[in-house]
Amino acid sequence: MNEHPDLKPHKRTYTVLGFLSLLGVAIALHFMSAKLTTAPEPSQATTEAVESLPPISATDIHSDLGYALDQVAQGKIVPPVFVNTLKVDLDRIPDISEKKETFFRIMLPHIASENDRIRAERAKIISDPENVPDTLYDKYAVEHGDINELLARIDVVPASLVLSQAAIESGWGTSRFARDGNNFFGMRTYDADSKGIEPKQADGFKVMVFKDIADSVRAYMKNLNTNNAYNEFRMARAQHRTQDRVPTGRTMVNFLTAYSEIPEKYVTLLLGMIDHNNLDRFDGVRLDGGRRDSK
């Protein structure tokens, strides 16, 4: 993937934070007392239009999307069921719990796949630190030869953290930016010449557009792993490694205040999302090595 200017270090980015769909209203009311500065916008379909359409289930989106999340959490393996884009409005799933679980099933394979790719890069460095390809240093914007900094940047992002941010930033996948631009993390561009979606409630930037959900997850993780705004996040994660501790969403969430325009509320909001949905159970999940089944 070509590196976007807003993803380079020395460029601090903020998210387009969120309206939460009905699934997140209870959490939002409990944990938020301040109005968000900007918000993900609903898709073009109005509530009335959605209500006029027939209800759907997860398997209407992908025939294999009914896999059991409990089995994933227990075995730490997610099947390679890939939904590339989300054109269907998840509000058409009438049951709130099913809607939430469908969102998690859509995102988990992409999260596991990207984290597995990062693990492979990291393992290559650790196994042969004297012969790290120059392309890796360049990719993560690290001075050639600085192995410690490279390892601090090439590391996984806990699945519980990714899921909680994706749910908040995309309104559980129902925002216009998620459905029309595959942007599940509120990532912006300030380059007037770059392709993006013009927000209706703010100006001075565009919301970035990605070719598919995998591209959005990849850009989000690279942003956390390279942007100077998240240096504390990376240093805390590296410290976990030196202490032989596995980074978790719960332990890393405190270092993401720079991601939000309401930093004093964002950590509480993320922790509430993790707790309410028991997302800790997905930390460490890997992609099943079987066939990639995409749609």
C-alpha positions as CSV (number, residue, x, y, z in Angstrom):
1,M,0.0,0.0,0.0
2,N,1.3,3.4,-0.9
3,E,1.9,5.5,2.2
4,H,-0.5,8.4,2.5
5,P,1.0,11.7,3.7
6,D,-1.2,11.8,6.7
7,L,0.1,8.4,7.9
8,K,3.8,9.5,8.0
9,P,5.4,10.4,11.3
10,H,5.5,14.1,12.4
11,K,1.9,14.4,11.2
12,R,-0.6,14.2,14.0
13,T,-4.0,12.9,13.0
14,Y,-7.3,13.0,14.8
15,T,-10.4,10.8,14.3
16,V,-13.8,11.7,13.2
17,L,-15.5,10.4,16.4
18,G,-18.7,9.2,16.9
19,F,-22.3,8.8,16.6
20,L,-23.0,5.4,17.9
21,S,-25.9,3.4,16.5
22,L,-28.6,1.9,18.7
23,L,-26.1,-0.7,19.8
24,G,-23.8,1.9,21.4
25,V,-26.4,4.4,22.8
26,A,-26.4,2.9,26.2
27,I,-22.6,2.9,26.4
28,A,-22.4,6.5,25.1
29,L,-25.0,7.8,27.6
30,H,-23.2,6.1,30.4
31,F,-19.7,7.2,29.6
32,M,-20.0,10.5,27.8
33,S,-21.1,13.8,29.2
34,A,-19.6,16.1,26.6
35,K,-20.8,16.5,23.0
36,L,-18.4,15.3,20.4
37,T,-16.8,18.0,18.3
38,T,-17.3,16.0,15.1
39,A,-19.2,12.9,14.3
40,P,-19.3,10.1,11.7
41,E,-22.3,10.8,9.5
42,P,-25.0,8.3,8.7
43,S,-25.0,6.7,5.3
44,Q,-27.2,8.1,2.5
45,A,-30.0,5.7,3.4
46,T,-32.4,7.3,5.8
47,T,-33.9,5.5,8.8
48,E,-37.2,5.4,7.0
49,A,-35.6,3.8,4.0
50,V,-33.9,1.2,6.1
51,E,-37.1,0.4,8.0
52,S,-38.8,-0.2,4.6
53,L,-36.4,-2.9,3.6
54,P,-36.7,-6.5,4.7
55,P,-34.6,-7.6,7.7
56,I,-31.4,-9.5,7.1
57,S,-29.1,-11.8,9.0
58,A,-25.3,-12.3,9.1
59,T,-25.4,-15.1,6.5
60,D,-27.2,-12.8,4.0
61,I,-24.0,-10.8,4.0
62,H,-21.7,-13.8,3.6
63,S,-22.8,-17.5,3.8
64,D,-20.1,-18.3,6.3
65,L,-20.5,-15.3,8.5
66,G,-22.4,-17.2,11.2
67,Y,-19.2,-18.7,12.7
68,A,-19.2,-18.9,16.5
69,L,-17.4,-16.1,18.3
70,D,-17.2,-18.2,21.5
71,Q,-15.1,-20.8,19.6
72,V,-12.9,-18.0,18.2
73,A,-12.3,-16.7,21.7
74,Q,-11.6,-20.1,23.2
75,G,-9.3,-21.4,20.4
76,K,-7.8,-18.0,19.5
77,I,-8.3,-18.9,15.8
78,V,-10.7,-17.0,13.5
79,P,-11.8,-18.6,10.1
80,P,-10.7,-16.8,7.0
81,V,-14.2,-15.4,6.1
82,F,-13.5,-12.0,4.5
83,V,-16.2,-9.4,3.8
84,N,-14.3,-6.9,1.6
85,T,-16.8,-4.1,1.7
86,L,-19.9,-3.4,3.7
87,K,-22.6,-2.1,1.4
88,V,-25.5,-3.5,3.4
89,D,-26.8,-1.4,6.3
90,L,-26.3,-3.4,9.5
91,D,-29.3,-1.6,10.9
92,R,-31.4,-4.0,8.9
93,I,-30.4,-6.7,11.4
94,P,-33.3,-6.4,13.9
95,D,-31.6,-8.0,16.9
96,I,-29.1,-5.8,18.6
97,S,-26.9,-8.6,19.9
98,E,-26.8,-10.2,16.4
99,K,-25.9,-6.9,14.8
100,K,-23.0,-6.4,17.2
101,E,-21.8,-10.0,16.7
102,T,-22.0,-9.6,12.9
103,F,-19.9,-6.5,13.1
104,F,-17.3,-8.3,15.1
105,R,-17.3,-11.3,12.7
106,I,-16.7,-9.0,9.8
107,M,-13.8,-7.2,11.4
108,L,-12.0,-10.0,13.2
109,P,-10.6,-11.9,10.2
110,H,-9.1,-8.6,8.8
111,I,-7.6,-7.7,12.2
112,A,-6.1,-11.2,12.7
113,S,-4.7,-11.2,9.1
114,E,-3.0,-7.9,9.5
115,N,-1.6,-8.7,13.0
116,D,-0.3,-12.1,11.6
117,R,1.5,-10.2,8.8
118,I,3.1,-7.9,11.4
119,R,4.1,-10.9,13.6
120,A,5.8,-12.4,10.6
121,E,7.8,-9.1,10.0
122,R,8.7,-9.0,13.7
123,A,9.8,-12.6,13.7
124,K,12.1,-12.0,10.7
125,I,13.8,-9.2,12.5
126,I,14.3,-11.1,15.7
127,S,15.6,-14.2,14.0
128,D,18.2,-12.3,11.9
129,P,18.7,-8.7,13.1
130,E,21.8,-8.2,11.1
131,N,20.0,-8.7,7.8
132,V,16.9,-6.7,8.0
133,P,15.7,-5.6,4.6
134,D,16.0,-1.9,3.9
135,T,12.4,-1.9,2.8
136,L,11.3,-2.6,6.4
137,Y,13.2,0.4,7.8
138,D,11.7,2.6,5.0
139,K,8.2,1.3,5.5
140,Y,8.2,2.1,9.2
141,A,10.2,5.3,8.8
142,V,13.1,4.1,11.0
143,E,16.7,5.0,10.7
144,H,18.6,2.1,9.1
145,G,20.2,0.0,11.8
146,D,18.0,1.1,14.7
147,I,16.7,-2.4,15.6
148,N,15.1,-1.3,18.9
149,E,13.0,1.4,17.3
150,L,12.1,-0.9,14.5
151,L,10.8,-3.6,16.9
152,A,8.9,-0.9,18.8
153,R,7.0,0.0,15.6
154,I,6.6,-3.5,14.2
155,D,4.2,-5.1,16.7
156,V,0.6,-6.1,16.9
157,V,-2.3,-4.0,17.9
158,P,-4.6,-5.9,20.4
159,A,-7.8,-7.0,18.7
160,S,-10.0,-5.7,21.6
161,L,-8.6,-2.2,21.0
162,V,-9.1,-2.4,17.2
163,L,-12.7,-3.7,17.6
164,S,-13.6,-1.0,20.1
165,Q,-12.2,1.8,18.0
166,A,-13.8,0.5,14.8
167,A,-17.2,0.2,16.5
168,I,-17.0,3.7,17.9
169,E,-15.5,5.5,14.9
170,S,-17.8,3.8,12.3
171,G,-21.0,3.7,14.3
172,W,-20.9,-0.1,14.2
173,G,-20.2,0.0,10.5
174,T,-23.3,2.1,9.6
175,S,-21.6,5.5,9.0
176,R,-21.4,7.0,5.5
177,F,-17.6,6.9,5.7
178,A,-17.5,3.1,6.5
179,R,-20.1,2.1,3.9
180,D,-19.0,4.5,1.1
181,G,-15.3,4.7,1.8
182,N,-14.4,1.6,3.8
183,N,-13.1,3.9,6.5
184,F,-13.8,2.3,9.9
185,F,-11.4,4.4,11.9
186,G,-12.3,8.0,11.2
187,M,-8.9,8.6,9.4
188,R,-8.6,12.0,7.7
189,T,-6.6,13.6,5.0
190,Y,-5.7,17.3,4.8
191,D,-4.4,17.0,1.3
192,A,-6.8,18.8,-1.0
193,D,-5.7,16.7,-3.9
194,S,-6.3,13.4,-2.2
195,K,-9.4,11.3,-2.8
196,G,-11.8,11.5,0.1
197,I,-15.3,12.1,1.4
198,E,-16.3,15.6,2.3
199,P,-17.9,15.7,5.7
200,K,-21.1,17.6,6.0
201,Q,-20.6,18.8,9.6
202,A,-17.0,20.0,9.3
203,D,-14.5,21.5,6.9
204,G,-10.8,21.7,6.3
205,F,-10.3,18.0,5.7
206,K,-11.7,15.0,3.9
207,V,-12.3,11.5,5.3
208,M,-10.0,9.0,3.7
209,V,-11.3,6.4,1.2
210,F,-9.9,2.9,1.1
211,K,-10.3,0.2,-1.5
212,D,-11.7,-2.3,1.1
213,I,-11.9,-3.1,4.8
214,A,-8.5,-4.8,4.9
215,D,-6.9,-1.6,3.5
216,S,-8.6,0.4,6.2
217,V,-7.3,-1.9,9.0
218,R,-3.8,-1.9,7.5
219,A,-3.7,1.9,7.3
220,Y,-5.0,2.2,10.9
221,M,-2.4,-0.1,12.3
222,K,0.4,1.5,10.4
223,N,-0.8,4.9,11.7
224,L,-0.5,3.7,15.3
225,N,2.8,2.1,14.5
226,T,4.5,5.1,12.8
227,N,2.8,8.3,13.7
228,N,4.6,10.5,16.3
229,A,1.3,11.2,18.0
230,Y,1.3,7.5,19.2
231,N,4.9,7.3,20.4
232,E,3.8,6.7,24.0
233,F,1.6,3.9,22.8
234,R,4.5,2.2,21.1
235,M,6.9,2.8,24.1
236,A,4.4,1.3,26.5
237,R,3.9,-1.7,24.2
238,A,7.7,-2.2,24.0
239,Q,8.0,-2.1,27.8
240,H,5.4,-4.9,28.0
241,R,7.7,-6.9,25.7
242,T,10.8,-6.3,27.9
243,Q,8.8,-7.4,30.9
244,D,7.7,-10.6,29.1
245,R,4.1,-9.3,29.2
246,V,1.6,-9.5,26.3
247,P,0.1,-6.1,25.4
248,T,-3.7,-6.1,25.7
249,G,-6.3,-3.6,24.7
250,R,-7.0,-2.8,28.3
251,T,-3.4,-1.9,29.1
252,M,-2.8,0.0,25.9
253,V,-5.9,2.1,25.8
254,N,-4.5,4.8,28.1
255,F,-2.0,5.8,25.4
256,L,-4.5,6.7,22.7
257,T,-5.8,10.1,23.9
258,A,-4.2,11.7,20.9
259,Y,-6.6,9.8,18.7
260,S,-9.6,11.7,19.8
261,E,-10.9,15.3,19.9
262,I,-12.3,14.5,23.4
263,P,-9.2,12.9,25.0
264,E,-10.5,13.2,28.5
265,K,-13.5,11.0,27.6
266,Y,-12.0,8.7,25.0
267,V,-10.2,6.3,27.2
268,T,-13.3,5.8,29.3
269,L,-15.4,5.3,26.2
270,L,-13.0,2.6,24.8
271,L,-12.8,0.8,28.2
272,G,-16.6,0.8,28.4
273,M,-16.8,-0.7,24.9
274,I,-14.3,-3.4,25.8
275,D,-16.0,-4.3,29.1
276,H,-19.6,-4.1,27.7
277,N,-18.8,-6.5,24.8
278,N,-16.2,-8.7,26.6
279,L,-13.7,-7.9,23.8
280,D,-10.6,-8.9,25.9
281,R,-11.4,-12.5,24.8
282,F,-10.3,-11.8,21.3
283,D,-6.8,-10.5,22.1
284,G,-4.2,-12.8,20.5
285,V,-6.6,-14.2,17.9
286,R,-4.9,-15.4,14.7
287,L,-6.2,-16.3,11.3
288,D,-6.9,-19.9,10.5
289,G,-4.3,-21.0,8.0
290,G,-6.9,-22.4,5.7
291,R,-8.4,-21.0,2.5
292,R,-9.2,-17.3,2.3
293,D,-12.9,-17.1,1.6
294,S,-13.7,-13.6,0.7
295,K,-16.7,-11.7,-0.6
